[in-house]
């Protein structure tokens, strides 16, 4: 995981970002947990300092009318912070694996007519948002800004009728010689298990190899067994994991 957390942060940039005591506060109008969470890049060894940072983060997100969420990586350095979040009643959500593989490895050239572009087309956005999105056109506009905040390649494959069947994104935050991140892997529900996702993945890997990337990472929830099987077949292996810790809403007692 050395350096991957920083690449992951750059691959999914928020609209607002502020650093405080080694913590990175990120906000993007509530669009995606990742862009609206605290990344404790340097958790801090002292629980007193962490409590002060927690109070400041709580105010920062409250001023934006957003819940306080932490993206917490599996790391011995965060044990004290995790204990603090437990004591403060933060929930645990969306346990996610970080998978990696090297670059310049053979993969079958069976992508067919996969379309690769430097920006997300309207068709690409419509399919991805229809599968993974939460919200209306205003939220989609924020999501598009997040995507375009990092140089990336976008892949789209069509079904036999010419309609978009699956999409994916390869983020390039470090340029040539660095790792690229695979995001937004989405397949239309009615054409799943027909190999479209594998074609997208392989096309993006070849495009990354052509740019001399050193390797790749991707993120998959622990609960998504089907996707994990696909990525394992393509040579991805676990490198770490993280989960989100969200503050429970505080109850306000009213009445006589």
Secondary structure as UniProt FT lines:
FT   TURN            2..3
FT   HELIX           4..11
FT   STRAND          16..20
FT   TURN            21..22
FT   STRAND          23..27
FT   TURN            29..30
FT   HELIX           34..36
FT   STRAND          38..39
FT   HELIX           47..62
FT   TURN            63..65
FT   STRAND          69..73
FT   HELIX           76..78
FT   HELIX           79..87
FT   TURN            88..89
FT   STRAND          90..102
FT   STRAND          115..117
FT   HELIX           122..132
FT   HELIX           137..148
FT   STRAND          152..158
FT   TURN            160..161
FT   STRAND          164..171
FT   TURN            176..177
FT   STRAND          179..187
FT   HELIX           189..191
FT   TURN            192..193
FT   HELIX           196..210
FT   TURN            211..212
FT   STRAND          215..221
FT   TURN            222..223
FT   HELIX           225..233
FT   TURN            234..235
FT   STRAND          237..247
//
